[in-house]
Amino acid sequence: LNSESSTLDKNVYLELRKITDDIFVCYDNDDTGYKYMNIMTNAYNIKQIKLIDIYPNLPVKEDLSWYFKHEQKENFYKLTNLIYDYTLQNSL
């Protein structure tokens, strides 16, 4: 989904569950992003990734678009590794 206001169709959710046990939602690091992550988590029992937990230097209310504007692109690999490690540590 490309926006907090987009909704996850139940059929898409069921198809995803056929191929993976772990589904994560990661929206913007702001009140709206957190609100819609909670809605997704409650509706489908999926896990949240809050960027601020993975990347503590992320300025408040910023998101991945900020990261790509202000960080070197090679740091993307570092971020993906941090997300991977985070998901392993927080799997159900």
NUTI-118812 format. One record per atom (N, C-alpha, C): residue number from 1; chain; atom name; x, y, z. Coordinates in nm, 4 decimals. Layout:
BEGIN
[site NUM 'A' 'CA' [X Y Z]]
...
//
This chain:
BEGIN
[site 1 'A' 'N' [0.0845 -0.1170 0.0000]]
[site 1 'A' 'CA' [0.0000 0.0000 0.0000]]
[site 1 'A' 'C' [0.0890 0.1232 0.0000]]
[site 2 'A' 'N' [0.0499 0.2217 -0.0720]]
[site 2 'A' 'CA' [0.1373 0.3372 -0.0845]]
[site 2 'A' 'C' [0.0924 0.4577 -0.0026]]
[site 3 'A' 'N' [-0.0069 0.4403 0.0809]]
[site 3 'A' 'CA' [-0.0561 0.5536 0.1584]]
[site 3 'A' 'C' [-0.1294 0.5033 0.2816]]
[site 4 'A' 'N' [-0.1245 0.5826 0.3868]]
[site 4 'A' 'CA' [-0.1956 0.5462 0.5088]]
[site 4 'A' 'C' [-0.3453 0.5360 0.4850]]
[site 5 'A' 'N' [-0.3949 0.6122 0.3899]]
[site 5 'A' 'CA' [-0.5394 0.6102 0.3670]]
[site 5 'A' 'C' [-0.5828 0.4926 0.2790]]
[site 6 'A' 'N' [-0.4883 0.4175 0.2253]]
[site 6 'A' 'CA' [-0.5228 0.2970 0.1493]]
[site 6 'A' 'C' [-0.5592 0.1864 0.2469]]
[site 7 'A' 'N' [-0.6484 0.0995 0.2040]]
[site 7 'A' 'CA' [-0.6874 -0.0108 0.2906]]
[site 7 'A' 'C' [-0.6434 -0.1424 0.2286]]
[site 8 'A' 'N' [-0.6161 -0.2364 0.3138]]
[site 8 'A' 'CA' [-0.5762 -0.3691 0.2702]]
[site 8 'A' 'C' [-0.7017 -0.4526 0.2491]]
[site 9 'A' 'N' [-0.7218 -0.4937 0.1268]]
[site 9 'A' 'CA' [-0.8360 -0.5778 0.0940]]
[site 9 'A' 'C' [-0.8194 -0.7135 0.1617]]
[site 10 'A' 'N' [-0.9280 -0.7662 0.2156]]
[site 10 'A' 'CA' [-0.9217 -0.8931 0.2872]]
[site 10 'A' 'C' [-0.8698 -1.0061 0.1979]]
[site 11 'A' 'N' [-0.9091 -1.0072 0.0716]]
[site 11 'A' 'CA' [-0.8617 -1.1111 -0.0200]]
[site 11 'A' 'C' [-0.7115 -1.1015 -0.0431]]
[site 12 'A' 'N' [-0.6594 -0.9806 -0.0516]]
[site 12 'A' 'CA' [-0.5146 -0.9623 -0.0670]]
[site 12 'A' 'C' [-0.4444 -1.0112 0.0592]]
[site 13 'A' 'N' [-0.4996 -0.9770 0.1739]]
[site 13 'A' 'CA' [-0.4433 -1.0243 0.3004]]
[site 13 'A' 'C' [-0.4380 -1.1777 0.3031]]
[site 14 'A' 'N' [-0.5460 -1.2415 0.2652]]
[site 14 'A' 'CA' [-0.5510 -1.3880 0.2670]]
[site 14 'A' 'C' [-0.4500 -1.4485 0.1693]]
[site 15 'A' 'N' [-0.4314 -1.3862 0.0547]]
[site 15 'A' 'CA' [-0.3316 -1.4340 -0.0416]]
[site 15 'A' 'C' [-0.1903 -1.4189 0.0154]]
[site 16 'A' 'N' [-0.1639 -1.3072 0.0812]]
[site 16 'A' 'CA' [-0.0328 -1.2874 0.1440]]
[site 16 'A' 'C' [-0.0063 -1.3918 0.2511]]
[site 17 'A' 'N' [-0.1085 -1.4244 0.3281]]
[site 17 'A' 'CA' [-0.0925 -1.5245 0.4351]]
[site 17 'A' 'C' [-0.0607 -1.6628 0.3802]]
[site 18 'A' 'N' [-0.0988 -1.6878 0.2561]]
[site 18 'A' 'CA' [-0.0662 -1.8169 0.1943]]
[site 18 'A' 'C' [0.0834 -1.8313 0.1692]]
[site 19 'A' 'N' [0.1522 -1.7182 0.1521]]
[site 19 'A' 'CA' [0.2939 -1.7252 0.1171]]
[site 19 'A' 'C' [0.3876 -1.6835 0.2301]]
[site 20 'A' 'N' [0.3323 -1.6256 0.3368]]
[site 20 'A' 'CA' [0.4194 -1.5853 0.4478]]
[site 20 'A' 'C' [0.3418 -1.5832 0.5792]]
[site 21 'A' 'N' [0.4131 -1.6109 0.6859]]
[site 21 'A' 'CA' [0.3537 -1.6006 0.8189]]
[site 21 'A' 'C' [0.3666 -1.4594 0.8747]]
[site 22 'A' 'N' [0.4613 -1.3846 0.8231]]
[site 22 'A' 'CA' [0.4905 -1.2514 0.8763]]
[site 22 'A' 'C' [0.4548 -1.1440 0.7750]]
[site 23 'A' 'N' [0.3625 -1.0584 0.8139]]
[site 23 'A' 'CA' [0.3255 -0.9424 0.7343]]
[site 23 'A' 'C' [0.3458 -0.8206 0.8223]]
[site 24 'A' 'N' [0.4083 -0.7191 0.7663]]
[site 24 'A' 'CA' [0.4407 -0.5987 0.8415]]
[site 24 'A' 'C' [0.3816 -0.4767 0.7731]]
[site 25 'A' 'N' [0.3507 -0.3767 0.8526]]
[site 25 'A' 'CA' [0.3073 -0.2477 0.8015]]
[site 25 'A' 'C' [0.4049 -0.1430 0.8531]]
[site 26 'A' 'N' [0.4430 -0.0506 0.7635]]
[site 26 'A' 'CA' [0.5361 0.0565 0.7994]]
[site 26 'A' 'C' [0.4893 0.1834 0.7290]]
[site 27 'A' 'N' [0.4275 0.2707 0.8055]]
[site 27 'A' 'CA' [0.3810 0.3975 0.7514]]
[site 27 'A' 'C' [0.4675 0.5105 0.8066]]
[site 28 'A' 'N' [0.4297 0.6318 0.7726]]
[site 28 'A' 'CA' [0.5085 0.7478 0.8134]]
[site 28 'A' 'C' [0.5228 0.7577 0.9649]]
[site 29 'A' 'N' [0.6281 0.8253 1.0047]]
[site 29 'A' 'CA' [0.6623 0.8443 1.1446]]
[site 29 'A' 'C' [0.5905 0.9682 1.1995]]
[site 30 'A' 'N' [0.4578 0.9659 1.1901]]
[site 30 'A' 'CA' [0.3781 1.0774 1.2420]]
[site 30 'A' 'C' [0.2473 1.0217 1.2986]]
[site 31 'A' 'N' [0.1645 1.1101 1.3530]]
[site 31 'A' 'CA' [0.0403 1.0645 1.4160]]
[site 31 'A' 'C' [-0.0504 0.9887 1.3188]]
[site 32 'A' 'N' [-0.0606 1.0381 1.1962]]
[site 32 'A' 'CA' [-0.1447 0.9706 1.0969]]
[site 32 'A' 'C' [-0.0889 0.8328 1.0642]]
[site 33 'A' 'N' [0.0417 0.8244 1.0457]]
[site 33 'A' 'CA' [0.1033 0.6950 1.0183]]
[site 33 'A' 'C' [0.0800 0.5957 1.1305]]
[site 34 'A' 'N' [0.0974 0.6400 1.2543]]
[site 34 'A' 'CA' [0.0749 0.5515 1.3697]]
[site 34 'A' 'C' [-0.0725 0.5106 1.3806]]
[site 35 'A' 'N' [-0.1621 0.6051 1.3538]]
[site 35 'A' 'CA' [-0.3056 0.5754 1.3604]]
[site 35 'A' 'C' [-0.3405 0.4630 1.2628]]
[site 36 'A' 'N' [-0.2941 0.4753 1.1392]]
[site 36 'A' 'CA' [-0.3303 0.3751 1.0392]]
[site 36 'A' 'C' [-0.2539 0.2443 1.0568]]
[site 37 'A' 'N' [-0.1359 0.2500 1.1150]]
[site 37 'A' 'CA' [-0.0680 0.1243 1.1487]]
[site 37 'A' 'C' [-0.1486 0.0496 1.2536]]
[site 38 'A' 'N' [-0.2016 0.1216 1.3521]]
[site 38 'A' 'CA' [-0.2848 0.0582 1.4548]]
[site 38 'A' 'C' [-0.4119 -0.0015 1.3945]]
[site 39 'A' 'N' [-0.4716 0.0691 1.3003]]
[site 39 'A' 'CA' [-0.5914 0.0170 1.2345]]
[site 39 'A' 'C' [-0.5585 -0.1131 1.1614]]
[site 40 'A' 'N' [-0.4481 -0.1145 1.0873]]
[site 40 'A' 'CA' [-0.4076 -0.2356 1.0147]]
[site 40 'A' 'C' [-0.3757 -0.3492 1.1111]]
[site 41 'A' 'N' [-0.3054 -0.3167 1.2183]]
[site 41 'A' 'CA' [-0.2690 -0.4191 1.3164]]
[site 41 'A' 'C' [-0.3934 -0.4807 1.3795]]
[site 42 'A' 'N' [-0.4888 -0.3967 1.4161]]
[site 42 'A' 'CA' [-0.6114 -0.4460 1.4787]]
[site 42 'A' 'C' [-0.6994 -0.5235 1.3811]]
[site 43 'A' 'N' [-0.7038 -0.4799 1.2566]]
[site 43 'A' 'CA' [-0.7909 -0.5452 1.1582]]
[site 43 'A' 'C' [-0.7367 -0.6810 1.1157]]
[site 44 'A' 'N' [-0.6040 -0.6924 1.1042]]
[site 44 'A' 'CA' [-0.5460 -0.8132 1.0460]]
[site 44 'A' 'C' [-0.4433 -0.8835 1.1339]]
[site 45 'A' 'N' [-0.4202 -0.8312 1.2518]]
[site 45 'A' 'CA' [-0.3209 -0.8910 1.3406]]
[site 45 'A' 'C' [-0.1840 -0.9033 1.2727]]
[site 46 'A' 'N' [-0.1435 -0.7944 1.2072]]
[site 46 'A' 'CA' [-0.0108 -0.7905 1.1467]]
[site 46 'A' 'C' [0.0790 -0.7038 1.2321]]
[site 47 'A' 'N' [0.2084 -0.7110 1.2064]]
[site 47 'A' 'CA' [0.3058 -0.6419 1.2899]]
[site 47 'A' 'C' [0.3407 -0.5047 1.2343]]
[site 48 'A' 'N' [0.3744 -0.4150 1.3253]]
[site 48 'A' 'CA' [0.4145 -0.2798 1.2875]]
[site 48 'A' 'C' [0.5660 -0.2668 1.2882]]
[site 49 'A' 'N' [0.6140 -0.1880 1.1957]]
[site 49 'A' 'CA' [0.7533 -0.1440 1.1995]]
[site 49 'A' 'C' [0.7497 0.0069 1.2110]]
[site 50 'A' 'N' [0.7959 0.0567 1.3235]]
[site 50 'A' 'CA' [0.8064 0.2015 1.3416]]
[site 50 'A' 'C' [0.9509 0.2393 1.3113]]
[site 51 'A' 'N' [0.9670 0.3249 1.2119]]
[site 51 'A' 'CA' [1.1019 0.3606 1.1678]]
[site 51 'A' 'C' [1.1863 0.4173 1.2804]]
[site 52 'A' 'N' [1.1245 0.4889 1.3714]]
[site 52 'A' 'CA' [1.1996 0.5493 1.4815]]
[site 52 'A' 'C' [1.2623 0.4430 1.5714]]
[site 53 'A' 'N' [1.2002 0.3239 1.5787]]
[site 53 'A' 'CA' [1.2578 0.2143 1.6571]]
[site 53 'A' 'C' [1.3809 0.1562 1.5901]]
[site 54 'A' 'N' [1.3822 0.1592 1.4578]]
[site 54 'A' 'CA' [1.4919 0.1003 1.3818]]
[site 54 'A' 'C' [1.6022 0.2022 1.3573]]
[site 55 'A' 'N' [1.5621 0.3239 1.3333]]
[site 55 'A' 'CA' [1.6559 0.4300 1.2973]]
[site 55 'A' 'C' [1.6357 0.5474 1.3923]]
[site 56 'A' 'N' [1.6966 0.5397 1.5112]]
[site 56 'A' 'CA' [1.6716 0.6412 1.6144]]
[site 56 'A' 'C' [1.7110 0.7834 1.5742]]
[site 57 'A' 'N' [1.7977 0.7982 1.4751]]
[site 57 'A' 'CA' [1.8389 0.9322 1.4323]]
[site 57 'A' 'C' [1.7389 0.9966 1.3375]]
[site 58 'A' 'N' [1.6345 0.9266 1.3040]]
[site 58 'A' 'CA' [1.5321 0.9814 1.2165]]
[site 58 'A' 'C' [1.4636 1.0976 1.2877]]
[site 59 'A' 'N' [1.4610 1.2143 1.2245]]
[site 59 'A' 'CA' [1.3941 1.3271 1.2891]]
[site 59 'A' 'C' [1.2462 1.2963 1.3129]]
[site 60 'A' 'N' [1.1931 1.3500 1.4186]]
[site 60 'A' 'CA' [1.0531 1.3280 1.4519]]
[site 60 'A' 'C' [0.9666 1.3696 1.3327]]
[site 61 'A' 'N' [0.8636 1.2912 1.3082]]
[site 61 'A' 'CA' [0.7656 1.3148 1.2017]]
[site 61 'A' 'C' [0.8253 1.3034 1.0622]]
[site 62 'A' 'N' [0.9323 1.2298 1.0471]]
[site 62 'A' 'CA' [0.9881 1.2069 0.9148]]
[site 62 'A' 'C' [0.9729 1.0604 0.8786]]
[site 63 'A' 'N' [1.0010 1.0273 0.7537]]
[site 63 'A' 'CA' [0.9790 0.8926 0.7051]]
[site 63 'A' 'C' [1.0891 0.8520 0.6078]]
[site 64 'A' 'N' [1.0663 0.7467 0.5328]]
[site 64 'A' 'CA' [1.1690 0.6976 0.4419]]
[site 64 'A' 'C' [1.2045 0.7975 0.3332]]
[site 65 'A' 'N' [1.1107 0.8789 0.2892]]
[site 65 'A' 'CA' [1.1446 0.9774 0.1863]]
[site 65 'A' 'C' [1.2491 1.0753 0.2401]]
[site 66 'A' 'N' [1.2371 1.1129 0.3673]]
[site 66 'A' 'CA' [1.3391 1.1971 0.4282]]
[site 66 'A' 'C' [1.4736 1.1244 0.4295]]
[site 67 'A' 'N' [1.4694 0.9987 0.4678]]
[site 67 'A' 'CA' [1.5915 0.9184 0.4757]]
[site 67 'A' 'C' [1.6667 0.9204 0.3432]]
[site 68 'A' 'N' [1.5953 0.9005 0.2340]]
[site 68 'A' 'CA' [1.6618 0.8960 0.1036]]
[site 68 'A' 'C' [1.7101 1.0325 0.0579]]
[site 69 'A' 'N' [1.6480 1.1384 0.1033]]
[site 69 'A' 'CA' [1.6944 1.2726 0.0685]]
[site 69 'A' 'C' [1.8208 1.3103 0.1454]]
[site 70 'A' 'N' [1.8334 1.2608 0.2696]]
[site 70 'A' 'CA' [1.9385 1.3092 0.3571]]
[site 70 'A' 'C' [2.0494 1.2090 0.3878]]
[site 71 'A' 'N' [2.0295 1.0878 0.3545]]
[site 71 'A' 'CA' [2.1312 0.9866 0.3812]]
[site 71 'A' 'C' [2.1904 0.9382 0.2496]]
[site 72 'A' 'N' [2.3110 0.8878 0.2572]]
[site 72 'A' 'CA' [2.3731 0.8336 0.1369]]
[site 72 'A' 'C' [2.2987 0.7078 0.0945]]
[site 73 'A' 'N' [2.2866 0.6893 -0.0344]]
[site 73 'A' 'CA' [2.2097 0.5760 -0.0843]]
[site 73 'A' 'C' [2.2678 0.4427 -0.0406]]
[site 74 'A' 'N' [2.3995 0.4360 -0.0231]]
[site 74 'A' 'CA' [2.4575 0.3083 0.0207]]
[site 74 'A' 'C' [2.4126 0.2713 0.1626]]
[site 75 'A' 'N' [2.3667 0.3706 0.2377]]
[site 75 'A' 'CA' [2.3142 0.3407 0.3708]]
[site 75 'A' 'C' [2.1805 0.2674 0.3647]]
[site 76 'A' 'N' [2.1215 0.2627 0.2449]]
[site 76 'A' 'CA' [1.9972 0.1875 0.2292]]
[site 76 'A' 'C' [2.0179 0.0418 0.2698]]
[site 77 'A' 'N' [2.1327 -0.0141 0.2352]]
[site 77 'A' 'CA' [2.1600 -0.1527 0.2723]]
[site 77 'A' 'C' [2.1679 -0.1688 0.4237]]
[site 78 'A' 'N' [2.2251 -0.0704 0.4888]]
[site 78 'A' 'CA' [2.2303 -0.0731 0.6341]]
[site 78 'A' 'C' [2.0882 -0.0693 0.6913]]
[site 79 'A' 'N' [2.0049 0.0173 0.6362]]
[site 79 'A' 'CA' [1.8672 0.0281 0.6839]]
[site 79 'A' 'C' [1.7905 -0.1017 0.6599]]
[site 80 'A' 'N' [1.8050 -0.1618 0.5431]]
[site 80 'A' 'CA' [1.7333 -0.2870 0.5165]]
[site 80 'A' 'C' [1.7807 -0.3970 0.6108]]
[site 81 'A' 'N' [1.9087 -0.3991 0.6427]]
[site 81 'A' 'CA' [1.9578 -0.4972 0.7400]]
[site 81 'A' 'C' [1.9003 -0.4713 0.8783]]
[site 82 'A' 'N' [1.8902 -0.3448 0.9173]]
[site 82 'A' 'CA' [1.8301 -0.3110 1.0461]]
[site 82 'A' 'C' [1.6839 -0.3544 1.0507]]
[site 83 'A' 'N' [1.6110 -0.3315 0.9414]]
[site 83 'A' 'CA' [1.4705 -0.3736 0.9351]]
[site 83 'A' 'C' [1.4618 -0.5245 0.9436]]
[site 84 'A' 'N' [1.5471 -0.5947 0.8722]]
[site 84 'A' 'CA' [1.5467 -0.7413 0.8748]]
[site 84 'A' 'C' [1.5723 -0.7916 1.0161]]
[site 85 'A' 'N' [1.6758 -0.7387 1.0805]]
[site 85 'A' 'CA' [1.7069 -0.7805 1.2179]]
[site 85 'A' 'C' [1.5904 -0.7509 1.3124]]
[site 86 'A' 'N' [1.5315 -0.6342 1.2953]]
[site 86 'A' 'CA' [1.4186 -0.5936 1.3784]]
[site 86 'A' 'C' [1.3016 -0.6903 1.3623]]
[site 87 'A' 'N' [1.2725 -0.7265 1.2375]]
[site 87 'A' 'CA' [1.1607 -0.8179 1.2150]]
[site 87 'A' 'C' [1.1865 -0.9548 1.2731]]
[site 88 'A' 'N' [1.3104 -1.0006 1.2682]]
[site 88 'A' 'CA' [1.3435 -1.1298 1.3288]]
[site 88 'A' 'C' [1.3243 -1.1257 1.4795]]
[site 89 'A' 'N' [1.3663 -1.0171 1.5414]]
[site 89 'A' 'CA' [1.3565 -1.0047 1.6873]]
[site 89 'A' 'C' [1.2120 -0.9863 1.7328]]
[site 90 'A' 'N' [1.1262 -0.9370 1.6445]]
[site 90 'A' 'CA' [0.9888 -0.9063 1.6850]]
[site 90 'A' 'C' [0.8856 -0.9960 1.6183]]
[site 91 'A' 'N' [0.9287 -1.1087 1.5679]]
[site 91 'A' 'CA' [0.8338 -1.2024 1.5071]]
[site 91 'A' 'C' [0.7481 -1.2656 1.6150]]
[site 92 'A' 'N' [0.6270 -1.2971 1.5760]]
[site 92 'A' 'CA' [0.5347 -1.3608 1.6712]]
[site 92 'A' 'C' [0.5688 -1.5054 1.6883]]
//
